[in-house]
Amino acid sequence: MSIIILPIYHSFISSFANIYDEIHKGYADGTRVLWDIRINDDGTVNERRVTQEEELEALFEAADLAARFIANSIKANMHLQAAIAKTYAQVDMQRAIHQNNRNKELELERMKQINEKLRLAEEFDVDAFYEQLMSGIRFIISNYNDVSKDKRF
């Protein structure tokens, strides 16, 4: 996992762990109550208390969607950065040609850097990063009693 992506991973897992812990503690000590309120077409109201299991399931589903969105957003951002760099390089080359001030070594180096950014964007495995995020979530769930005592989360 790259240095750039590591803070995203840590923030995602920490946020999930904090919410997961808040839900568990709230139900355990009786301070957490969530209501599902539905208004019917005839104006009557149905309401019921949401169970801890339902709330945790909703949290897991939200984390799953967020993990997929984060992974796809990282890849899109990498492509965008490469495209912007390529555009700037093309503008600079056109300016240099117009001013008869070309530095072919510099242009070649920039194109290598741009190609490297494009290669990294293409190689970024959305599914693998998504799985890394979700494995962190599964770790929190399966080790909740130990993790809830760990102040890093």
C-alpha positions as CSV (number, residue, x, y, z in Angstrom):
1,M,0.0,0.0,0.0
2,S,1.5,3.3,-1.0
3,I,2.3,6.2,1.4
4,I,-0.5,8.3,-0.3
5,I,-3.2,5.7,0.2
6,L,-2.2,4.6,3.7
7,P,-3.9,7.7,5.5
8,I,-7.1,7.0,3.5
9,Y,-7.0,3.4,4.7
10,H,-6.3,4.3,8.3
11,S,-9.0,7.0,8.4
12,F,-11.6,4.7,6.8
13,I,-10.9,1.8,9.3
14,S,-10.7,4.2,12.3
15,S,-14.0,5.8,11.4
16,F,-15.7,2.4,11.0
17,A,-14.2,1.2,14.3
18,N,-15.4,4.3,16.2
19,I,-18.9,4.0,14.9
20,Y,-19.0,0.2,15.4
21,D,-17.8,0.8,19.0
22,E,-20.3,3.5,19.6
23,I,-23.2,1.3,18.5
24,H,-22.0,-1.6,20.6
25,K,-21.5,0.5,23.7
26,G,-24.7,2.4,23.3
27,Y,-26.8,-0.8,23.1
28,A,-24.9,-2.4,25.9
29,D,-25.5,0.5,28.3
30,G,-29.0,1.3,27.0
31,T,-28.1,4.8,25.8
32,R,-28.6,4.2,22.1
33,V,-32.0,4.1,20.6
34,L,-32.8,4.3,16.9
35,W,-36.3,4.5,15.6
36,D,-37.5,3.4,12.1
37,I,-40.5,5.7,11.4
38,R,-42.6,5.3,8.3
39,I,-45.6,7.4,7.3
40,N,-48.1,5.4,5.3
41,D,-50.1,6.8,2.3
42,D,-53.2,7.1,4.5
43,G,-51.3,9.3,7.0
44,T,-50.8,6.7,9.7
45,V,-47.4,6.3,11.3
46,N,-45.6,3.0,11.9
47,E,-42.6,3.2,14.2
48,R,-40.4,0.6,15.7
49,R,-37.1,0.4,17.5
50,V,-34.2,-0.7,15.3
51,T,-32.2,-3.6,16.7
52,Q,-28.4,-3.5,17.2
53,E,-28.0,-6.2,14.6
54,E,-30.0,-4.1,12.0
55,E,-27.9,-1.0,12.8
56,L,-24.7,-3.0,12.5
57,E,-25.8,-4.5,9.2
58,A,-26.6,-1.1,7.9
59,L,-23.2,0.2,9.0
60,F,-21.5,-2.7,7.2
61,E,-23.5,-2.1,4.0
62,A,-22.6,1.6,4.1
63,A,-18.9,0.7,4.7
64,D,-19.0,-1.7,1.7
65,L,-20.4,1.1,-0.6
66,A,-18.0,3.6,0.8
67,A,-15.0,1.2,0.3
68,R,-15.9,0.7,-3.4
69,F,-16.4,4.4,-3.9
70,I,-13.1,5.2,-2.3
71,A,-11.2,2.7,-4.4
72,N,-12.8,3.9,-7.6
73,S,-12.2,7.5,-6.7
74,I,-8.5,6.9,-6.0
75,K,-8.1,5.4,-9.5
76,A,-10.0,8.2,-11.1
77,N,-7.9,10.7,-9.3
78,M,-4.7,9.0,-10.5
79,H,-6.0,9.2,-14.1
80,L,-6.9,12.8,-13.7
81,Q,-3.5,13.8,-12.3
82,A,-1.8,12.1,-15.2
83,A,-4.1,13.8,-17.7
84,I,-3.4,17.2,-16.2
85,A,0.3,16.6,-16.2
86,K,0.2,15.5,-19.8
87,T,-1.8,18.6,-20.8
88,Y,0.6,21.0,-19.1
89,A,3.6,19.2,-20.7
90,Q,1.9,19.6,-24.2
91,V,1.3,23.3,-23.6
92,D,4.9,23.8,-22.4
93,M,6.2,22.0,-25.4
94,Q,4.1,24.1,-27.8
95,R,5.3,27.3,-26.1
96,A,8.9,26.1,-26.3
97,I,8.5,25.3,-30.0
98,H,7.0,28.7,-30.6
99,Q,9.8,30.4,-28.8
100,N,12.5,28.2,-30.4
101,N,13.5,27.3,-26.8
102,R,13.1,23.5,-26.8
103,N,14.9,21.4,-24.2
104,K,14.5,17.9,-25.6
105,E,16.0,16.2,-22.5
106,L,13.6,18.0,-20.2
107,E,10.6,17.2,-22.5
108,L,11.7,13.5,-22.6
109,E,12.0,13.4,-18.8
110,R,8.5,15.0,-18.4
111,M,7.0,12.5,-20.7
112,K,8.7,9.6,-18.8
113,Q,7.1,11.0,-15.6
114,I,3.7,11.3,-17.2
115,N,3.9,7.8,-18.6
116,E,4.9,6.6,-15.1
117,K,1.8,8.3,-13.7
118,L,-0.4,6.7,-16.3
119,R,1.2,3.3,-15.7
120,L,0.5,3.6,-12.0
121,A,-3.1,4.6,-12.6
122,E,-3.6,1.7,-14.9
123,E,-2.0,-0.8,-12.5
124,F,-4.0,0.4,-9.5
125,D,-6.2,-2.5,-8.6
126,V,-9.5,-1.2,-7.5
127,D,-10.7,-4.6,-6.4
128,A,-7.6,-5.3,-4.4
129,F,-7.7,-2.0,-2.5
130,Y,-11.4,-2.5,-1.9
131,E,-10.6,-5.9,-0.4
132,Q,-7.9,-4.4,1.8
133,L,-10.5,-1.9,3.1
134,M,-13.1,-4.6,3.7
135,S,-10.5,-6.9,5.4
136,G,-9.9,-4.1,7.8
137,I,-13.6,-3.9,8.5
138,R,-13.9,-7.7,8.9
139,F,-10.9,-7.6,11.3
140,I,-12.7,-5.0,13.4
141,I,-15.9,-7.0,13.5
142,S,-14.2,-10.4,14.3
143,N,-11.9,-8.9,16.9
144,Y,-14.3,-6.4,18.4
145,N,-13.7,-7.2,22.1
146,D,-9.9,-6.8,21.6
147,V,-10.1,-3.8,19.3
148,S,-12.5,-1.8,21.5
149,K,-9.8,-1.7,24.1
150,D,-7.2,-0.5,21.6
151,K,-7.0,3.3,21.6
152,R,-5.5,3.5,18.1
153,F,-9.0,2.9,16.8
